[in-house]
């Protein structure tokens, strides 16, 4: 019988994927502005103003430029 905790960890694997707008580029370190107004740094390629996907400190690729609604619970 599999361990229930290990099964749960596999379902919740990895950090969340986020979308952000590139606000600064320094070599391969990108500063992203998140929809809530926070800033994070990630490694990868991007240009200022571009929307990108980030997960675990890495740029995954370009994200579509769509309107974002923030809903607080």
C-alpha positions as a LaTeX table, in Angstrom:
\begin{tabular}{lrrr}
\hline
Residue & $x$ (\AA) & $y$ (\AA) & $z$ (\AA) \\
\hline
Unk1 & 0.00 & 0.00 & 0.00 \\
Unk2 & 1.48 & 3.41 & $-0.98$ \\
Unk3 & 2.26 & 6.00 & 1.66 \\
Unk4 & $-0.60$ & 8.61 & 1.68 \\
Unk5 & 1.82 & 11.47 & 2.43 \\
Unk6 & 4.03 & 10.58 & $-0.56$ \\
Unk7 & 0.94 & 10.35 & $-2.79$ \\
Unk8 & $-0.17$ & 13.83 & $-1.69$ \\
Unk9 & 3.32 & 15.28 & $-2.27$ \\
Unk10 & 3.30 & 13.93 & $-5.84$ \\
Unk11 & $-0.03$ & 15.66 & $-6.51$ \\
Unk12 & 1.29 & 18.96 & $-5.14$ \\
Unk13 & 4.73 & 18.70 & $-6.72$ \\
Unk14 & 6.74 & 21.85 & $-7.25$ \\
Unk15 & 6.33 & 25.55 & $-6.60$ \\
Unk16 & 3.41 & 27.44 & $-8.18$ \\
Unk17 & 3.64 & 28.81 & $-11.69$ \\
Unk18 & 3.21 & 32.60 & $-11.83$ \\
Unk19 & 2.86 & 35.20 & $-14.55$ \\
Unk20 & 4.60 & 38.55 & $-14.36$ \\
Unk21 & 5.74 & 41.50 & $-16.42$ \\
Unk22 & 9.46 & 42.06 & $-16.97$ \\
Unk23 & 10.48 & 45.39 & $-15.43$ \\
Unk24 & 14.30 & 45.02 & $-15.40$ \\
Unk25 & 16.94 & 42.87 & $-17.10$ \\
Unk26 & 20.49 & 42.38 & $-15.80$ \\
Unk27 & 22.23 & 39.73 & $-17.90$ \\
Unk28 & 20.17 & 36.59 & $-17.42$ \\
Unk29 & 18.53 & 37.82 & $-14.18$ \\
Unk30 & 15.04 & 39.20 & $-14.79$ \\
Unk31 & 12.99 & 41.26 & $-12.32$ \\
Unk32 & 9.27 & 40.55 & $-12.64$ \\
Unk33 & 6.34 & 42.56 & $-11.35$ \\
Unk34 & 3.53 & 40.26 & $-10.25$ \\
Unk35 & $-0.15$ & 41.18 & $-10.68$ \\
Unk36 & $-0.45$ & 41.97 & $-6.94$ \\
Unk37 & 2.40 & 44.51 & $-7.17$ \\
Unk38 & 5.19 & 42.36 & $-5.72$ \\
Unk39 & 8.59 & 41.91 & $-7.37$ \\
Unk40 & 10.61 & 38.71 & $-7.79$ \\
Unk41 & 13.84 & 37.82 & $-9.56$ \\
Unk42 & 14.15 & 34.87 & $-11.93$ \\
Unk43 & 16.75 & 33.44 & $-14.30$ \\
Unk44 & 16.09 & 33.39 & $-18.02$ \\
Unk45 & 15.55 & 35.60 & $-21.03$ \\
Unk46 & 13.05 & 38.38 & $-21.51$ \\
Unk47 & 12.63 & 41.96 & $-22.62$ \\
Unk48 & 11.22 & 44.87 & $-20.64$ \\
Unk49 & 7.43 & 44.98 & $-20.88$ \\
Unk50 & 7.11 & 41.32 & $-21.87$ \\
Unk51 & 4.80 & 39.01 & $-19.89$ \\
Unk52 & 6.40 & 35.69 & $-18.92$ \\
Unk53 & 5.67 & 32.54 & $-16.92$ \\
Unk54 & 7.92 & 31.87 & $-13.89$ \\
Unk55 & 8.23 & 28.79 & $-11.71$ \\
Unk56 & 10.81 & 28.13 & $-9.03$ \\
Unk57 & 13.00 & 31.07 & $-10.02$ \\
Unk58 & 13.18 & 30.14 & $-13.71$ \\
Unk59 & 11.52 & 31.78 & $-16.71$ \\
Unk60 & 9.42 & 29.13 & $-18.49$ \\
Unk61 & 8.44 & 31.17 & $-21.53$ \\
Unk62 & 6.37 & 34.01 & $-22.85$ \\
Unk63 & 2.85 & 34.51 & $-21.51$ \\
Unk64 & $-0.02$ & 36.07 & $-23.44$ \\
Unk65 & $-0.82$ & 39.71 & $-22.70$ \\
Unk66 & $-4.30$ & 39.40 & $-21.22$ \\
Unk67 & $-6.19$ & 41.46 & $-18.66$ \\
Unk68 & $-5.70$ & 40.16 & $-15.10$ \\
Unk69 & $-8.34$ & 40.39 & $-12.37$ \\
Unk70 & $-7.25$ & 39.95 & $-8.76$ \\
Unk71 & $-9.85$ & 38.45 & $-6.46$ \\
Unk72 & $-9.15$ & 38.53 & $-2.73$ \\
Unk73 & $-10.75$ & 35.87 & $-0.60$ \\
\hline
\end{tabular}
